[in-house]
Amino acid sequence: MQNVSISSFYHFIEIQNVEDIRDALLDFCVNSNLLGTILVSNEGFNGTITGEKLDILKAFSFLEDRLELNLSISNKARWNVTKSPPFRRMRVKIKKEIVALGREDLRPFSKAGKSIEPKDWNELIKNPEVTIIDTRNKYEIDIGSFPNAINPGTDSFREFPSFVDELNEIDKKKPVAMFCTGGIRCEKAAAYMLEMGYEDVSQLNGGILNYLENIETEESLWEGECFVFDDRVAVDSELKDGNYIQCHACRNPLSINETESEMYTEGVSCPKCINKISNEKIEGLRERQKQIDLAKKRGEDHIGKVMK
């Protein structure tokens, strides 16, 4: 099977006519045979789509024209290839925030941290004066991170402000370096920390994926795999498909050893959630997995392709 391109992209920009943009963008992507998810809000757009690279570039040009952007989305986007599409449908959804911090009023394009390129990241985080913060959730951090990075212990990005509010041991005048998967969370997190009085805040431009794309393996300080929000679940240090699958019940990444546990049932439960989910939910997940298996036998996709 021929490899397909996959691209992750975002941009913080004031958007007023979000419904018009949503409808036009969905139609364009569907007609271009693209799959994936794009979020649109008053603060910008954020998405990951897959398909032929030329079709993805055309979608970027379409969005640039509609929003009258004076930039190239493709230059900032993260690119990869995969053996099969990691999405089953095309969705363009309107959200209050393109990354949910719980602060719709916070605009990173008005107050931003310093953007650090991957080539300069190693030197920065080797500095003992720098506090390194992984802005991702704990289930993502469990499978990989940079050494000495603080784990906020969050289950969702909405909990990050509470983590910052309780971060009393850090001198607000000392440098802080933050990172996330693709750059969007640490960009908004940096804006929040600046608002809270931290004076020297930096973020990894393009996130972990940009770092792995540009830094040779022998020079990389990254440890483990990087969680991604599609059917690949994780990628390794060379951006190849990783060694994890995802539990459909709790959404946690699972190692090969965890899938061999007696507590793991495909599509239903895993060792991390089997004692936390109700019997009613388990039965619902069993029925869902049954329908997926039947669809596979018929050579069909269980989930449709178009969704607003």
C-alpha positions in Angstrom: 0.0 0.0 0.0 1.3 3.5 -0.9 2.2 5.7 2.0 -0.1 8.7 2.7 1.0 12.1 4.1 -0.2 13.4 7.5 0.2 17.0 8.6 -0.5 18.7 11.9 -0.9 22.5 11.9 -2.3 25.4 14.0 -2.3 29.1 14.1 -3.6 31.6 16.7 -5.5 34.4 14.9 -8.7 36.3 15.5 -11.6 34.6 13.5 -15.1 36.1 13.5 -17.1 34.1 10.9 -16.3 30.7 12.4 -19.4 28.9 11.1 -18.8 30.0 7.5 -15.1 28.9 7.8 -16.2 25.6 9.2 -18.7 24.8 6.5 -16.4 25.9 3.6 -13.4 24.1 5.0 -15.3 20.8 5.5 -16.7 20.9 2.0 -13.2 21.5 0.6 -11.5 18.8 2.6 -14.2 16.2 1.8 -14.1 17.0 -1.9 -10.3 16.6 -1.7 -10.6 13.1 -0.1 -8.9 14.3 3.1 -9.5 12.7 6.5 -8.8 14.1 9.9 -10.0 16.7 12.4 -9.7 20.5 12.3 -10.9 22.7 15.2 -12.0 26.3 14.5 -12.7 29.0 17.1 -12.5 32.7 17.6 -8.8 32.3 18.6 -7.6 30.4 15.5 -7.5 26.9 14.0 -5.8 23.6 15.0 -5.9 20.3 13.0 -4.3 17.1 11.8 -5.3 15.8 8.3 -4.1 13.0 6.1 -4.2 12.3 2.4 -2.2 13.1 -0.7 0.3 15.8 0.1 -0.8 18.0 -2.9 -4.4 17.9 -1.6 -3.3 18.9 1.9 -1.3 21.8 0.4 -4.4 22.9 -1.5 -6.4 22.8 1.7 -3.8 25.0 3.3 -3.9 27.5 0.4 -7.7 27.5 0.7 -7.6 28.4 4.4 -4.9 31.0 3.8 -7.1 32.7 1.2 -10.3 32.6 3.3 -8.6 34.0 6.3 -6.4 36.4 4.3 -3.3 35.1 6.1 0.1 36.6 5.4 1.9 33.3 6.1 2.3 29.8 4.8 0.6 27.2 6.9 2.7 24.5 5.4 6.0 26.1 6.5 4.8 25.9 10.2 3.0 22.5 9.8 4.5 19.2 10.9 4.7 16.5 8.2 5.0 12.8 8.3 4.0 9.7 6.3 2.2 6.6 7.4 1.2 3.3 5.8 -2.5 3.8 6.2 -4.7 6.8 7.1 -4.8 7.2 10.9 -8.3 8.7 10.7 -11.6 7.2 9.5 -13.6 10.4 8.8 -13.3 14.2 8.1 -14.4 16.5 10.9 -14.3 20.3 11.1 -15.6 21.4 14.5 -16.3 24.7 16.1 -14.9 25.1 19.6 -14.6 27.8 22.2 -10.8 27.3 22.2 -8.6 25.4 19.7 -6.7 24.1 22.7 -8.8 23.9 25.9 -7.1 25.8 28.7 -10.4 27.2 30.0 -9.3 30.7 29.1 -11.2 31.9 26.0 -9.9 35.4 26.6 -6.2 34.5 26.5 -4.6 35.4 23.2 -1.1 34.0 22.6 -0.7 36.4 19.6 -1.0 39.3 22.0 1.3 37.9 24.8 3.8 35.2 23.8 6.8 33.4 25.2 10.1 33.1 23.4 10.0 30.6 20.6 13.1 28.2 20.7 14.1 26.3 17.6 15.0 22.6 18.0 18.7 23.2 17.2 18.9 25.5 20.3 16.7 23.4 22.6 19.3 21.0 23.9 21.6 23.8 25.1 18.6 25.5 26.9 17.4 22.5 28.8 21.0 21.5 29.8 21.2 24.8 31.7 20.7 23.9 35.4 19.1 27.4 36.0 16.2 26.5 33.6 13.0 24.9 34.9 11.7 22.5 32.3 7.9 21.8 32.2 6.1 19.2 30.1 2.7 20.8 29.5 1.1 17.5 28.3 -1.1 15.2 30.3 0.3 12.5 32.6 -0.8 9.6 30.3 1.2 11.2 27.5 4.3 11.8 29.7 4.2 8.2 30.9 5.6 6.9 27.6 8.2 9.6 26.9 9.6 13.0 27.8 12.8 15.1 28.1 15.0 14.4 31.1 14.4 16.5 34.3 11.1 17.9 33.0 8.4 18.5 35.6 5.3 16.4 35.1 2.3 18.6 36.1 0.2 15.4 36.7 -2.8 16.7 34.8 -5.5 14.6 33.2 -6.5 17.5 30.9 -4.9 20.8 29.8 -7.7 22.6 31.6 -5.9 21.6 34.9 -2.7 23.4 33.8 -3.6 26.8 35.4 -4.2 25.1 38.8 -0.7 23.5 38.4 0.8 26.9 37.7 -1.1 28.5 40.6 0.4 26.0 43.0 4.0 26.2 41.6 5.5 28.1 44.5 9.0 26.7 44.4 10.0 28.4 41.2 11.5 31.9 41.2 9.5 33.9 38.7 12.6 35.7 37.5 14.4 32.5 36.5 14.0 31.0 33.0 11.3 28.5 32.3 11.3 26.2 29.2 8.1 24.4 28.1 7.2 21.9 25.5 4.3 19.8 24.2 3.5 17.6 21.2 3.1 20.1 18.4 3.7 23.5 20.0 0.1 24.7 20.5 -0.3 23.8 24.2 3.0 25.2 25.3 2.4 28.4 23.3 -0.9 29.0 25.2 0.7 27.8 28.4 3.5 30.3 28.0 1.0 33.1 27.6 -0.7 32.1 30.8 2.6 31.9 32.8 3.6 35.4 31.5 0.2 36.6 32.7 1.0 35.1 36.1 4.2 37.1 36.4 6.9 34.7 35.1 9.4 36.9 33.3 11.5 34.6 31.2 9.3 31.9 29.5 10.3 29.9 26.4 8.5 27.2 24.4 9.8 24.6 21.9 8.8 25.8 18.4 6.7 23.1 16.8 6.9 20.9 19.9 8.3 17.5 20.2 7.4 16.4 16.7 9.4 19.3 15.2 12.3 18.4 17.5 12.3 14.8 16.4 12.0 15.8 12.8 15.1 18.1 12.9 17.4 16.6 15.5 19.5 13.6 14.6 18.9 10.5 16.8 22.4 10.5 18.2 22.1 14.1 19.4 18.5 13.8 20.6 17.8 14.2 24.3 14.3 12.8 23.9 13.6 9.6 25.9 10.8 7.1 25.0 8.0 7.6 22.5 5.7 10.5 21.8 2.0 10.2 22.2 -0.1 11.4 19.2 -3.9 12.0 18.9 -4.7 9.6 16.1 -4.7 5.9 15.3 -0.9 5.7 15.4 -1.1 6.3 19.2 2.6 7.0 19.4 5.7 7.7 17.3 9.3 6.8 18.0 12.4 9.1 17.9 12.5 8.7 14.1 8.8 9.6 13.8 7.9 6.0 12.8 4.8 4.3 14.2 5.4 3.4 17.8 4.8 0.3 20.0 1.6 1.4 21.8 -2.1 0.9 21.2 -4.9 2.8 22.9 -7.5 1.5 25.3 -10.9 2.5 24.0 -12.3 2.7 27.5 -9.8 5.1 29.2 -7.8 6.3 26.2 -4.5 5.5 27.8 -1.6 4.2 25.7 -0.8 0.5 26.3 2.4 -1.3 25.9 2.7 -4.8 24.4 3.1 -6.2 27.9 -0.1 -4.5 29.0 -2.1 -6.0 26.2 -1.0 -9.4 27.2 -2.5 -8.9 30.7 -5.6 -10.9 31.7 -7.3 -7.6 32.5 -7.0 -6.4 28.8 -9.9 -7.0 26.4 -9.6 -5.3 23.0 -11.9 -2.3 22.8 -13.3 -2.9 26.3 -10.8 -2.5 29.2 -7.2 -2.6 30.2 -5.2 -2.9 33.5 -5.3 0.8 34.0 -9.1 1.1 34.0 -10.8 -2.3 34.5 -11.5 -1.5 38.2 -12.7 2.1 37.4 -15.4 1.6 34.8 -19.0 0.5 35.4 -20.5 -2.8 34.2 -22.9 -0.7 32.1 -20.0 1.0 30.2 -18.2 -2.4 29.8 -21.3 -3.9 28.1 -21.6 -0.9 25.8 -17.9 -1.1 24.8 -18.3 -4.9 24.2 -21.2 -4.2 21.9 -19.2 -1.4 20.1 -16.3 -3.8 19.6 -18.6 -6.5 18.3 -19.9 -4.1 15.6 -16.4 -3.0 14.7 -15.4 -6.7 14.3 -18.4 -7.4 12.1 -17.7 -4.4 10.0 -14.1 -5.5 9.5 -15.3 -9.0 8.3 -17.5 -7.2 5.8 -14.6 -5.1 4.7 -16.3 -1.9 5.9 -15.4 1.0 8.1 -17.4 1.1 11.3 -17.4 4.9 11.5 -18.5 7.3 8.8 -16.3 9.8 7.0 -17.9 13.2 7.3 -18.8 15.0 10.5 -19.3 18.6 11.6 
